[in-house]
Structure formats: structure tokens, C-alpha cells
Amino acid sequence: MVQGHNKETPPLAVPVNDSDKGDSGAEDRLAEAYGSQIEELMRREAERRISESVDPIENERLLNLSLCSLVESDSPDIVPALMSRLGPVRAALDGHGGALVLSGWSFEKSETEKRGLSLIIDLDGACVSCGAAPGTLKGIQDDLLMDSEVYRVRFDSSMLEWFDELQREFVLLHGGVTFV
């Protein structure tokens, strides 16, 4: 048994073939295999943490609410409903005292002429100064875009003030998100 290993988290196992020695593609395959195993372990840990802190009945209720109806009625359920749509990034937000803030929204037509929400999101709490914020923003964007009512997700440009010059340049060039 590997030290620190338990039945719930299997040890990392990456098959290595002797014929791969000296093959630069082998290093890429090894990194890819290792990365996918780490990603799976992180996903499971995030799900575990979320399940410990979220009421499943309330979460299901929030998931079944229409985001369009919530924003139109200025419902206090809008932020919890947005949070319910987040995947593993929710564990980071919840676990580190962060929160979503809906800074703005509008309705737009998608390519299929279906009405969808364009959201402007801000973060609050500990997420404001976190060095992982660029990854958190991308995770939030990607998770919210999976909802059929969400057409576009952008972030409040005031968040750029949180970052030093290097972080700001990185998030603008490589973050994969848009600020307005």
C-alpha cells in the first residue's frame, strides 16, 4: 500500500513502456496520463467538498429555476441559482470564502434567435485577491455557459485592479475571459 493511500483515492498509475525510452512523445503521453488522473482526483475531491456544504434538495430546486425569470423578477435566488450551476470551481469559491456578484445582465439573441442571458459577473470575498482568480474566472464562465439560458458571460473590469501588472497582462492575454 502506498503511504497516505486509501480505498477512495487510488494511487496514481501511469503505464510506461520500455520502448518509449528516448521518445519525446512518451513524455507527452506520460504528462497527459498523469494530468488526466490528477484532474479526476481533483474533480472527485471538489464533488466531496460540495456535497458536504450544499443541501442537495435546495441545490436541485435552484437548478430547476429559470435564470431568465430570476433576473427579470430581481429574485434573491439569482446568485444561489448561478452558484448551483457551477462545477468543481464552486468548491474553491465556497471553501475560500468567495462569492459571485451579478454586476449586470441583459437579454441577447443567439445565433438561433433564441433569447439568452448575457451576464456580467464580479467576485467578492477571498477570491478578490487570489492568485488563482484567472483559473476561477474561466471555470465560472465555462460552467455558466453550459446552462441553455446563458448566452454570454463577461466579468466586471474593476476586477483587473486586484491584479499586479504581470497578473493583469496574463489574464488579459491568456485567461480566455472577457472584461467589460
N, C-alpha and C positions, 0 to 999 in steps of 0.2 A: 504494500500500500504506500502511496506517495504521502509524504508528510503534509498535513493540512488538508488532505483529500477526504471527502465524504461521499456517500452514495448519491447525493443530489447533484454534485458537481463533478463530473468525470474528469480525470486528468487529461491534459492536452496530449493528443496523439497525432503526430504528423508522419505519415509513411515516407521513408526516404529509401530510394533505390540506389544501390552502389553504382549503377550505370549512369546515374545523374551527376556523379563527381566530375567537376570541371565544366559542367554545363551551366551557363548563365541562366538558362530557362528553368533549371532546377531550383535556383534561388528564388526566382519569381513564383514558382509553384509552391515552394515551401512558405514563402511570405503570405501568399494567398490562402493557403490552407490554415496557417496559424491565425491570420486575420479573421477568417470566417468562423473559426472556433471561438475566438475571443468575442466576436460580435454576438454569437449565440449565447455565450455565458453572460454578457452584459445585458442582453435582451431579457433573459430569464431573471437576472437579479433586479432589473428595473420592474418587471412584472410582479415580483415578490414584494418589493417595496411599495408599489402602488396598491397591491391587494391588502397590505397591512394598514394603509392610511385612508382608503377610499371605501365608502359604503357602496356595495355593488348594486343595491336596489336604487339608490339615489343616482348613481352613475348611469344606470340603464335608463332611468326616467329622463335625465339630461340628454343622453344620446338620442332619445326619441323626439326631442323637441326640435322644431324648425328654427334654425338660426335666423332666417329672414323674418319670421314672425316675432322672434325675441327682440331683434334690433328695432323693428318698426314700433313695437309697443314699449320700448325702453325698459324692458324687463330686467329685474335684478339677477335673473338666471343666465344672462348672456355670458358673463365671464365664466361661471361654473360650467356652462354648456360648451364653451370653447375649450376649457381645460379637459372636459370629458373626452374630447376628440383627439387629445394628444397621446402619443405612444410613449416610448421609453424616455423621451425628453421631459415628460411630466414628472418622473421620479426625481430628476435633477431639480426641477423647479420646486416641487413640494419639499424635497429633502434639504434644500438650501435656503428656504425662506423666500423664494422668489414668487412673483405673481405676474400674470398677464394684465395689461390695461388696454382696453379698447379705446384708442385715441380718436378714431373716426371710422366712418363706413359710408358706403354709397352702393346703390344698385347699378350694375352694368349688364350689358347684353354680351353673352359669349358668342363664339363663332356659330353656334347652333341657334342663336337668337333666344336662348333661354336666359331668364333673369338670374343673375347671381350676385353675390356679395363681394365687394371689394373692401377689404379690411385694412385699417392702419393700426398696428399693434405697437405697444410700448411695454417695457418690463419695469417691474418695481421690486423693491426689497433687495435681497443679497445679490440678485442677478445683475444689478446695475453695474457693479464694478468687477464682475467675474471675468477672469481671463478666458474662460470657455464660452463666453457670450456669443462669439461668431458661430460656433457649432450649435449652440442652443437656438439661435435665431433660425438657422437653416432647418433644424429639426422641427421647430414650431411651424414654419412655413410649409414644409413638406407634409406634415401631419394634417394641418388645416385644409390644405388643398385636396386632400383625399375626400373631404366632405363634398357631396354633389351640389350643395348650395353656395360653396365658396369658389369664386372665380379668380380672385387675386388676393395676395397677402403682401403687404408692404410694412415697413417699420418707420416709426417716427424718427426723423433726422436728429432730434435732440439727443438721441441715444449715442450719437457719434461723439458727443462731448465727453462721454465716460472714458473713451479710449485715449491712450497716448498716441503720438503721431504714427508710430510703427503699426500699432494695432488697428488704427483707423484706416491706414493705407491697405493693410492686409484684408480687412473685412470688405472694403470697397472693391478691391481687385479680385479677391478670391472667395468671398463669403457666399456668393450665389443668392444674395438677397438684395432688395431694393429699398432705399430710404427716401422718404418724402418729407 
